[in-house]
């Protein structure tokens, strides 16, 4: 501990001089207090005036030294932080960290772009985030690494690490950078880092834990399972499609999906996070390939039903993929209940924001359908609490706005959570 403190006094850091000035300020203030006491005790009026005047002068010097030293020390520390890419003031950093450390405990289930979008917004409200990420991906760089190196797919994990990283924007660019040379063509730096950590630690779960620290993650990212599984879709005509990529590209209707081989029970840290959560968020994301796979892991649906957390399903903005083409909100909810063995959440957040007419027309012409809440779709009523809010990203209307989505979830928690 002492060695760690002494390192702050190394030459060239710009800290030592201001520590000396602050120390001098305390010495002068003590001396001023001493002269003030002597003046109070002295019975000679002339000497008393001199002593009080001397004490006042020392107090002024002490105040100047303390104010200057503290101010310059803070500026020096800010300068050090900015060298590593932090663009906030020291006061902002201290307040933000302190505020976020006492934020709500939120657990998010999902995969793909949906969960990373959600996390980007939520990390401005709390540092007590747990992202449980599907590991059924078998496409792109993740699929190649999975096949060639017999490891779990790192892609969705990487996206969540980037979304929650406290480091500079350059770190996000670095981890997202994709190579285009020879054998590593198409691989992102983040995927390769996770691959290297897996080789070093000998375990993908440990690699992810180390990555949480390495990338200064606000919260933690956990793989939904450490078993090497594949997603299998069962179609109404009796056929099957194997693999997340193939399922997402298929236009065939899906009856059910399952994980093969059947994974073991959920890890204890996932179950504990759910049990202790103030809020659990499911989605957004591709229904059958990102959201439902998490609910197929033993113990998770049961843990969700037991949890006293406020549980929210974030509906997608659009039904676009072949797997859910033509699905309305009710069809999404029925599919979730079918795979989770019943209801696992109480609230449904649905977008009601306006989509620019030209963009909406283009998407609908391509077969996409807007997911909205309509009372007539539930003629017998519903046990869910539907909340319609404007959460769409105006620049990318297929997706949620991270800021709007997080803000509405925070409002839901404030309004409906019983503490």
Secondary structure, DSSP 8 states (H G I E B T S, - for coil): -HHHHHGGGSTTSS-HHHHHHHHHHHHHHHHHHHHHHHHHH---HHHHHHHHHHHHHHHHHHHHHHHHHHHHHHHHHHHHHHHTT--S-HHHHHHHHHHHHTS--EEEEE-HHHHHHHHHHHTTT-S-EEEEE-----SHHHHHHHHHH-----HHHHHHHHHHB-S-HHHHHHHH-B--SGGGTT-BHHHHHHHHHHHHHS-HHHHHHHHHHHTTBSSEEEES-SS--EEEEE-TTS-EEESHHHHHH--S--SEEEEES------HHHHHHHHH-SEEEE-SS-IIIIIHHHHTSTTHHHHHHH--SEEEEE--SEE-STTTTT--HHHHHHHHHHHHTS---SEEEEE-----HHHHHHHHHTT-EE----GGGGTT--SSEEEEE--B-SSSTTSB-HHHHHHHHHHHHHHH---
